[in-house]
Amino acid sequence: MNAVGRPDFAIIGGGVMGCALAYYLARAGERVMLLEQSRVGSAPSASGASAAIVNLLVTAPDALLHQSLLTHQLLPELAADLQERTGIDIGLTRPGSLRLAFDDRERPELESVIERYAAVGYDAEWLDAQEVRTIEPGVSPRVCGGVYVPGTYSLYAPHYVRALAAGAAAHGAVVRQGLPVTGLRRSGDRVVTVETVEGRVEAGHVVLATGAWTGMVGAWLGLDVPIGPQRGQIMAVQTRPPQPHVRQILSHEDGYIVPKPNGTAVVGATRELVGWDGRLTPGGLGFLAKLAHHFVPTLAESTVKHVWYGFRPLRLDDGPPLVGPLPGLSNVSIIAGHGPIGITLSAAAGSLLAQSLRGEEPQLSLAPFDPARSGISAA
Ligand SMILES: Cc1cc2nc3c(=O)[nH]c(=O)nc-3n(C[C@H](O)[C@H](O)[C@H](O)COP(=O)(O)OP(=O)(O)OC[C@H]3O[C@@H](n4cnc5c(N)ncnc54)[C@H](O)[C@@H]3O)c2cc1C
């Protein structure tokens, strides 16, 4: 087999995690090769399918909350650098979010959430039914209030992933698309070659950023990595005047509606453990239609513009995302298993792992995401 490259870092997988890591490593001057079996951010990867809400994870454990805060700090500068180097606008906006309440009994818990936002310096306030309708005229008459967070970000996921890959390339990375990795050859505690359909890559360090496919890729190394696919069906609708546009991100327990700069509203998303079943189903689309109608009744008469799905990389044992070195191997790391929050954490996770791989102390500890803590080992 021919050699296709000898980078310091070979990153397998061009979803948001692989692309963010490639970007931050290349920006720091490292020699990086990114290997994506398809096109970056294309179906059925999770990243291009995402609704791309970038929430602050105030109800999550501290380690995840702090990474979401770091992402909020990084995004404006990241968007500007990507725009300048690649000409791609990632569609970063701050539409704010409204967590709707349909029952007064939801209020005490939501008020405790407001305190958590305040604790990290973010504005959040309780709006009564009339105030909700003032900023979001289309919501259901059944809505009795909600928590308004003006600082919530959103972006356009397909452009974001493409821009990260192009940004990595602009900083010197080699980005190979349409090039599946077919195997990993191990010698002792090292992976010596990454095998592709075109030839082998001999890298100093190999990173698995293979999303929902990570369980399969880990098996090549004899590892049992508990990450697999969770199907998310999702839909974009376009309102027609005189229907009011959705203005902020609306959410409740079951799902969300996200306004996009092109005038559509994205309604998401199902969470289905159906293996690699890549179909759109009446059950899934019916769920989305019902959700849209439940939040904003006039959306029942909007135009369906697009329906699609992606496979979220789910920790099948409910553990945290895995970010860090794989125990038992001296030159392999992983960045995967972010389930429904991967866009939210991407900038932080990519920059922190890049710092760690370069031998720096990461700005935030990655210890909570250490694969060793999840009992994963190739020893
Ligand atoms: C419908 C939906 C809505 C979502 N909404 C949100 C949201 O609003 N906010 C949020 O934060 N997150 C959201 N998410 C979750 C988020 O999209 C994911 O957590 C994130 O995209 C995971 O990124 P990843 O890079 O780990 O995986 P992926 O994007 O799946 O990328 C993995 C890549 O690895 C490649 N690959 C696999 N095996 C190989 C191989 N052998 N050789 C080469 N390449 C390989 C795949 O082709 C793929 O491109 C949503 C997800 C879905 C499906």
The ligand as a Gaussian input file, in Angstrom:
#p B3LYP/6-31G(d) Opt

LIG

0 1
 C      -31.154000      16.125000      14.624000
 C      -30.026000      16.580000      15.515000
 C      -30.105000      17.808000      16.152000
 C      -29.067000      18.247000      16.980000
 N      -29.155000      19.486000      17.565000
 C      -28.141000      19.921000      18.352000
 C      -28.172000      21.235000      18.910000
 O      -29.120000      21.996000      18.702000
 N      -27.116000      21.633000      19.692000
 C      -26.033000      20.815000      19.934000
 O      -25.131000      21.227000      20.650000
 N      -25.963000      19.584000      19.379000
 C      -26.992000      19.114000      18.613000
 N      -26.937000      17.865000      18.081000
 C      -25.819000      16.984000      18.442000
 C      -24.568000      17.278000      17.634000
 O      -24.912000      17.435000      16.281000
 C      -23.548000      16.152000      17.832000
 O      -23.271000      15.956000      19.202000
 C      -22.239000      16.455000      17.120000
 O      -22.472000      16.858000      15.811000
 C      -21.316000      15.236000      17.133000
 O      -20.199000      15.541000      16.359000
 P      -19.109000      14.421000      16.040000
 O      -18.059000      15.082000      15.262000
 O      -18.740000      13.716000      17.299000
 O      -19.906000      13.314000      15.165000
 P      -20.341000      13.358000      13.623000
 O      -20.826000      14.687000      13.214000
 O      -21.283000      12.221000      13.408000
 O      -18.999000      13.116000      12.836000
 C      -18.325000      11.870000      12.830000
 C      -17.673000      11.754000      11.466000
 O      -16.804000      10.623000      11.443000
 C      -16.828000      10.101000      10.133000
 N      -16.325000       8.719000      10.159000
 C      -16.829000       7.670000      10.849000
 N      -16.120000       6.567000      10.607000
 C      -15.139000       6.897000       9.737000
 C      -14.086000       6.178000       9.094000
 N      -13.906000       4.863000       9.286000
 N      -13.249000       6.846000       8.258000
 C      -13.415000       8.186000       8.054000
 N      -14.409000       8.921000       8.615000
 C      -15.259000       8.282000       9.455000
 C      -18.294000      10.183000       9.751000
 O      -18.484000      10.128000       8.345000
 C      -18.681000      11.538000      10.340000
 O      -18.560000      12.581000       9.397000
 C      -27.940000      17.410000      17.204000
 C      -27.846000      16.186000      16.543000
 C      -28.878000      15.774000      15.692000
 C      -28.748000      14.453000      14.968000

